[in-house]
């Protein structure tokens, strides 16, 4: 794939490129030759074409991945330390090419370039972490009742399918590819159709790092064909998916055919619980970015602010003031904090929710419309939006909007706050704000969510497990926990009687 290395003066300056999939170490077109257009949501202009992969392409990728896995001198049979050193080199190449990758990500998804740079560096750190983890996948020795030696082996599953979303394309790919490869698997990565460009470049860098052909394959195309084929394919032993809950449910159904292992990171409707004794200024200063970062397109977004009634008005005032200071603008501008939504279709969806909220009786305090700057008229922009006078049963408070919209809901007691926080089918993340750490710990234990912060909005740490309760998913990514997703445990008993 051809791409410019340096930032142009304008986000519209890129000429369209032609991208190809990576299968078995070769850049290839779709088997039937079909392509689709990739659009920059900040300009509405086509920036690339990509192969419209389908079932035949997935078959080709599975065959290549299987061949690489079965190679007696191949990736799965390398010494773990050698795999780790190769992943460390891979991490270094991602870092060295971070500017190129960041501009691809920014143009492809409408991300502010500053945020995109941070995500690419984050992806390199994930590969670096699992490079170090590759030779630390341990088994156990187990005392058993019969005379003998009982021990376990941790072995790779084989060929794994990795389906990633459009909101954090390369970072989410790293979360899955890095531990899967560290454990010795071979992989087929399917990026979202909105944002395929960095995944294709990642596969090129994998070969440059020394990964054998077929270890990392990339198939581009829609979820209904390429994604469904991966989920159902009998030659794939595990599928990992990040995306919306309804798609996750369909992947579970498709994976049942060969009872493949699955891990799912799905939707969220996370609470930001603010008690009256909290540092309200710190909350207001930091929390707009917990919901408006990436234009609110984040499954961890704290899209419900549950605030103790005695400080409700003050919190709304402080949060609204902080929201007005968030800079919405051209993703290519270094000062921009919030760029566009990923597409005009997504903006229309979020705008529909804003209209629903008003019809339900909620009040817009800030935002609610596209910016009035003529320079932004061609992009899928939407101003950060704060709703007050919201109840927990309104659709804007109960359904995942996936856009820059937050609802403020008052409560009277600690028990009510926790009841409201848990009154959702989701359980991914959340924050608790209080100076009373005993109260904070009680609330953290009571929240039905997988990732919780106290006096912070920080959910994600490369070294710590990440995942959700209830309909927010199955399994834990990141940290050493992620290696459990990509290994089989084999028990061996040796009779010494």
C-alpha positions in Angstrom: 0.0 0.0 0.0 1.3 3.4 -1.0 1.0 6.2 1.5 2.5 9.5 2.3 5.0 9.6 5.2 4.6 13.2 6.2 1.6 15.2 7.3 0.1 17.3 4.6 -1.2 20.8 5.2 -4.8 19.7 5.0 -6.7 16.5 5.9 -8.0 16.6 2.3 -4.6 16.4 0.7 -4.2 12.6 0.4 -4.7 11.1 -3.0 -6.7 7.9 -3.0 -4.7 4.7 -2.7 -5.3 1.1 -3.7 -5.0 -1.4 -0.8 -4.7 -5.1 -0.9 -5.3 -7.9 1.6 -2.4 -10.0 3.1 -2.8 -13.7 2.8 0.1 -16.2 3.2 2.6 -13.4 3.0 1.3 -12.0 -0.3 -0.6 -8.8 -1.0 -3.7 -10.0 -2.9 -7.0 -8.8 -4.2 -10.4 -10.3 -3.3 -10.9 -13.6 -5.1 -13.8 -12.2 -7.1 -12.0 -8.8 -7.7 -14.6 -6.7 -5.9 -13.6 -3.6 -3.9 -15.1 -1.0 -1.7 -14.4 2.7 -1.0 -12.8 4.0 2.2 -13.9 7.5 3.1 -12.4 10.2 5.2 -15.3 11.3 7.4 -13.8 14.8 7.9 -14.1 15.6 4.2 -16.5 13.0 2.8 -13.9 12.1 0.2 -12.7 8.7 -0.9 -9.1 8.1 0.3 -8.6 4.4 -0.7 -10.2 1.3 -2.2 -9.9 -2.0 -0.4 -10.7 -5.6 -1.4 -14.3 -6.8 -0.6 -13.3 -10.1 0.9 -15.7 -13.0 1.4 -15.9 -16.7 2.1 -13.4 -17.7 -0.5 -10.9 -15.2 0.8 -11.4 -16.5 4.4 -10.8 -20.0 3.1 -7.6 -18.9 1.5 -6.5 -17.2 4.7 -7.4 -20.2 6.9 -5.4 -22.5 4.6 -2.3 -20.2 4.8 -2.6 -19.8 8.6 -3.0 -23.6 9.0 0.1 -24.3 6.8 2.1 -21.8 8.9 0.9 -23.4 12.2 1.6 -26.9 11.1 5.1 -26.2 9.9 7.4 -28.3 12.1 10.0 -25.5 12.0 7.4 -22.7 12.0 6.0 -20.1 14.4 4.2 -22.4 16.8 7.4 -24.5 17.2 9.8 -21.6 17.7 11.3 -21.3 21.1 9.0 -18.9 23.1 11.9 -16.5 23.6 12.5 -16.3 19.8 8.8 -15.5 19.3 9.1 -12.9 22.0 12.1 -11.2 20.4 10.3 -11.1 17.1 7.3 -9.5 18.6 9.6 -6.9 20.3 11.0 -6.1 16.9 7.5 -5.8 15.6 6.7 -3.4 18.4 9.8 -1.3 17.5 8.7 -1.1 13.8 5.2 0.1 14.8 6.8 2.8 16.9 9.3 3.8 14.1 6.3 4.0 11.7 4.0 5.6 14.2 3.6 8.9 12.3 2.6 7.2 9.1 0.2 4.9 11.0 -1.3 7.8 13.0 -2.1 9.8 9.8 -3.7 6.7 8.3 -5.8 6.3 11.4 -6.7 9.9 11.6 -7.9 10.2 8.0 -9.6 6.8 8.0 -11.6 7.3 11.2 -11.8 11.1 11.8 -9.5 11.0 14.8 -7.6 14.0 16.0 -4.0 13.4 15.0 -2.8 13.9 18.6 -5.0 11.1 19.8 -4.2 8.9 16.9 -0.5 9.2 17.7 -1.2 8.1 21.3 -3.1 5.1 20.1 -0.3 3.9 17.8 2.3 4.2 20.5 -0.2 2.3 22.7 -0.3 -0.5 20.2 3.5 -0.7 20.1 3.5 -1.0 23.9 1.0 -3.9 23.7 3.3 -5.8 21.3 6.3 -5.0 23.5 4.4 -6.3 26.6 3.5 -9.6 24.9 7.0 -9.9 23.5 8.1 -10.1 27.1 5.2 -12.4 28.0 5.8 -15.0 25.3 8.2 -17.1 27.4 6.2 -16.7 30.6 3.3 -19.0 29.8 3.6 -21.5 32.5 1.9 -24.8 33.4 1.6 -26.4 36.8 2.7 -29.5 38.7 -0.3 -31.0 40.6 -0.3 -33.4 43.6 -2.7 -36.2 42.8 -3.8 -39.2 44.7 -2.0 -41.8 42.6 1.7 -42.3 42.6 3.0 -40.3 39.7 3.7 -36.9 38.3 0.8 -34.8 37.1 1.5 -31.6 35.2 -0.1 -29.2 32.7 1.0 -27.8 29.4 -0.2 -24.5 27.9 -0.4 -24.9 24.2 -1.6 -22.7 21.3 -5.1 -23.3 19.9 -4.1 -23.1 16.3 -5.7 -20.8 13.8 -7.6 -17.9 15.4 -9.9 -15.3 13.9 -9.7 -11.8 15.2 -12.5 -9.3 14.3 -11.8 -5.7 15.4 -14.0 -2.6 15.4 -13.6 0.8 13.7 -13.4 3.0 16.9 -9.8 2.0 17.8 -8.7 0.0 14.8 -5.0 -0.6 15.3 -5.1 -0.5 19.1 -7.8 -3.2 19.2 -5.9 -5.2 16.6 -2.9 -5.1 18.9 -4.9 -6.3 21.9 -5.8 -9.4 20.0 -2.9 -10.1 17.6 -0.1 -9.7 20.2 -1.3 -12.2 22.8 -2.5 -14.6 20.1 0.9 -14.7 18.4 2.8 -14.7 21.7 1.1 -17.9 22.6 2.1 -19.5 19.3 -1.1 -19.2 17.2 -1.5 -18.1 13.7 -4.1 -15.5 13.0 -6.6 -14.0 10.5 -7.3 -10.4 11.3 -10.5 -8.8 9.9 -10.7 -5.0 10.4 -13.9 -3.0 10.2 -14.9 -1.9 6.7 -14.8 1.7 7.7 -11.2 1.5 8.9 -9.1 -1.2 7.1 -6.0 0.8 6.3 -3.8 0.4 9.4 -4.5 -3.4 9.6 -3.2 -3.8 6.1 -0.1 -1.8 7.0 0.3 -3.9 10.2 0.5 -7.1 8.2 3.3 -5.6 6.0 5.3 -4.6 9.1 4.8 -8.1 10.5 6.7 -9.5 7.6 9.4 -6.9 7.9 9.7 -7.9 11.6 10.4 -11.5 10.6 7.1 -13.2 11.2 6.8 -16.1 8.8 4.4 -15.9 5.9 0.9 -16.9 6.9 1.3 -16.2 10.6 -0.6 -12.9 10.3 -3.2 -12.7 7.5 -5.6 -9.7 6.9 -8.9 -10.1 5.2 -10.9 -7.0 4.5 -14.6 -6.9 3.9 -18.0 -6.6 5.5 -19.0 -8.4 8.7 -21.9 -10.1 7.0 -19.6 -12.0 4.6 -16.0 -12.0 5.7 -16.7 -11.7 9.5 -19.5 -14.3 9.4 -17.2 -16.7 7.4 -14.5 -16.3 10.1 -17.0 -16.9 12.9 -18.4 -20.1 11.3 -15.3 -21.5 9.7 -14.5 -25.1 10.9 -10.8 -24.5 10.4 -10.7 -21.7 13.0 -10.4 -22.8 16.6 -11.1 -19.5 18.3 -12.7 -16.2 17.4 -12.2 -12.9 19.3 -14.5 -10.0 18.6 -14.9 -6.5 19.7 -18.0 -4.6 18.6 -21.7 -4.2 19.3 -23.6 -6.7 21.4 -26.1 -7.8 18.7 -23.2 -8.8 16.4 -21.5 -10.6 19.3 -24.6 -12.6 19.8 -24.6 -13.6 16.1 -20.9 -14.6 16.4 -21.8 -16.9 19.3 -24.4 -18.6 17.1 -22.1 -19.0 14.2 -19.2 -20.3 16.3 -21.4 -23.1 17.7 -20.9 -25.1 14.5 -17.6 -26.4 15.6 -17.9 -25.3 19.2 -15.0 -22.9 18.8 -13.8 -20.8 21.7 -14.9 -17.2 21.7 -14.1 -14.0 23.5 -16.3 -11.0 23.2 -15.8 -7.4 24.2 -19.1 -5.7 23.5 -21.2 -2.7 24.4 -21.5 -0.6 27.5 -23.5 2.1 29.2 -21.1 3.0 31.9 -21.8 5.2 34.9 -19.8 8.0 36.4 -21.0 8.1 40.0 -20.4 11.5 41.7 -20.9 11.7 45.5 -21.4 15.0 47.2 -18.0 14.7 49.0 -16.0 14.3 45.8 -13.5 16.7 44.4 -16.0 18.2 42.0 -13.6 20.4 40.2 -11.3 17.5 39.4 -14.3 15.5 38.2 -15.5 18.3 35.9 -12.0 18.9 34.6 -11.2 15.3 33.7 -14.6 13.7 33.0 -15.6 15.3 29.6 -12.8 13.2 28.0 -14.3 10.1 29.6 -17.3 10.4 27.3 -16.4 12.8 24.5 -12.9 11.4 23.6 -13.0 9.7 20.2 -16.3 11.6 19.6 -17.9 9.3 22.2 -17.3 6.2 20.1 -16.0 4.2 23.0 -17.6 1.2 24.7 -16.1 2.5 28.0 -17.6 5.9 27.6 -19.0 7.2 30.9 -22.3 8.1 29.2 -24.4 8.3 32.4 -23.4 10.8 35.1 -25.1 9.8 38.4 -24.8 12.7 40.8 -25.9 13.1 44.4 -28.8 15.5 44.4 -27.3 18.0 46.8 -24.6 18.9 44.3 -26.5 18.2 41.1 -26.8 21.8 39.9 -23.2 22.5 40.7 -22.0 19.4 38.9 -24.1 20.2 35.8 -22.7 23.8 35.8 -19.1 22.7 36.1 -19.4 19.8 33.6 -21.2 22.0 31.1 -18.5 24.7 31.4 -15.7 22.1 30.9 -17.6 20.7 27.9 -17.8 24.1 26.2 -13.9 24.2 26.4 -13.5 20.9 24.5 -12.0 21.8 21.1 -13.9 20.2 18.2 -12.2 20.6 14.8 -10.3 19.3 11.9 -8.6 16.0 12.9 -5.4 17.3 11.2 -5.2 20.3 13.5 -2.8 19.5 16.4 -5.0 21.5 18.8 -8.2 19.4 18.0 -9.5 17.3 20.9 -12.6 15.9 19.2 -12.8 15.1 15.5 -15.6 13.6 13.5 -17.7 10.5 14.0 -16.6 7.6 11.9 -19.3 8.2 9.2 -22.3 10.3 8.3 -24.5 7.3 9.0 -23.1 7.1 12.5 -23.7 10.9 13.0 -27.3 10.5 11.8 -27.8 7.6 14.3 -26.5 9.8 17.2 -28.6 12.8 16.0 -31.7 10.5 16.1 -30.9 9.7 19.8 -30.6 13.4 20.6 -34.1 14.0 19.1 -35.4 11.0 21.1 -33.9 12.5 24.3 -35.7 15.8 23.7 -38.9 14.0 23.0 -38.6 12.0 26.2 -38.4 15.3 28.2 -34.7 15.6 28.8 -33.1 19.1 28.4 -30.0 19.9 26.4 -27.6 21.9 28.4 -24.7 22.0 25.9 -24.4 20.9 22.3 -27.0 18.9 20.4 -26.0 19.9 16.9 -23.2 20.0 14.3 -20.7 22.8 14.8 -21.5 26.1 13.1 -18.0 26.6 11.7 -18.3 26.6 7.8 -14.9 25.0 7.6 -16.3 21.9 9.2 -19.5 21.7 7.1 -18.3 18.8 4.9 -17.4 16.4 7.8 -19.4 14.1 10.1 -19.0 16.5 13.1 -21.3 16.7 16.1 -20.8 18.9 19.2 -20.4 17.2 22.6 -23.9 17.1 24.1 -25.0 17.2 27.7 -28.5 16.2 28.7 -30.1 17.1 32.1 -33.5 16.2 33.6 -32.9 12.6 32.6 -34.3 9.5 34.2 -32.6 6.1 34.1 -35.4 4.5 32.1 -35.2 7.0 29.2 -33.7 5.5 26.0 -30.8 8.0 26.0 -29.9 6.7 29.5 -30.4 3.0 28.8 -29.3 2.4 25.2 -25.7 2.6 23.9 -25.6 5.7 21.7 -21.9 5.5 20.7 -21.5 9.2 20.2 -20.7 12.4 22.2 -23.8 12.4 24.3 -24.0 12.2 28.1 -27.0 12.1 30.5 -27.0 13.5 34.0 -29.2 11.6 36.5 -29.6 12.6 40.2 -29.7 10.2 43.1 -30.3 10.6 46.9 -28.5 7.7 48.6 -25.6 5.5 48.0 -27.9 2.5 47.7 -30.0 4.3 45.0 -26.8 5.3 43.1 -25.7 1.7 42.9 -29.2 0.5 42.0 -29.3 3.0 39.1 -25.7 2.2 38.0 -26.5 -1.6 37.8 -29.9 -1.2 36.2 -28.6 -1.9 32.7 -27.9 -5.1 30.7 -24.3 -3.9 30.3 -21.4 -4.0 32.7 -18.2 -2.9 31.2 -16.7 0.0 33.1 -17.4 2.9 35.4 -16.0 5.5 37.7 -16.7 6.5 41.3 -15.9 9.9 42.7 -15.6 10.4 46.5 -13.1 11.4 49.1 -14.4 8.6 51.4 -12.4 5.6 50.2 -14.4 3.2 52.3 -17.5 4.4 50.3 -15.5 4.1 47.1 -14.5 0.5 47.9 -18.1 -0.4 48.8 -19.3 1.0 45.5 -16.5 -0.6 43.5 -17.4 -4.0 45.0 -21.1 -3.5 44.4 -20.9 -2.3 40.8 -21.6 -5.0 38.3 -18.8 -4.1 35.9 -15.4 -5.5 34.9 -13.3 -2.4 34.9 -13.8 0.3 37.6 -11.9 3.4 38.6 -12.1 5.5 41.8 -11.4 9.2 41.4 -10.2 8.6 37.9 -11.6 7.7 34.5 -8.7 5.5 33.5 -10.0 2.1 32.6 -7.4 0.5 30.4 -3.9 -0.6 31.4 -1.8 -2.9 29.2 -0.8 -4.9 32.2 -4.2 -5.4 33.7 -7.3 -7.5 32.7 -10.0 -5.8 30.7 -13.5 -7.0 30.0 -17.1 -6.9 31.0 -19.9 -8.4 33.0 -23.4 -9.3 31.7 -24.0 -8.4 28.0 -20.7 -6.5 27.8 -18.8 -9.6 26.9 -16.9 -12.8 27.7 -13.3 -13.1 28.6 -10.5 -10.7 29.7 -8.1 -9.1 27.3 -4.8 -7.4 28.2 -2.4 -8.4 31.0 -1.4 -12.0 31.4 -5.1 -12.9 31.4 -5.3 -12.5 27.7 -3.0 -15.5 27.2 -5.7 -17.6 28.7 -7.9 -16.7 25.7 -5.4 -18.1 23.2 -4.1 -21.3 24.9 -5.4 -24.8 25.6 -4.5 -26.5 28.9 -3.4 -30.1 28.5 -3.0 -32.3 31.6 -0.4 -35.1 31.6 -0.1 -37.9 34.1 3.0 -40.1 34.3 2.6 -43.3 36.4 5.7 -43.9 38.5 4.4 -46.9 40.6 
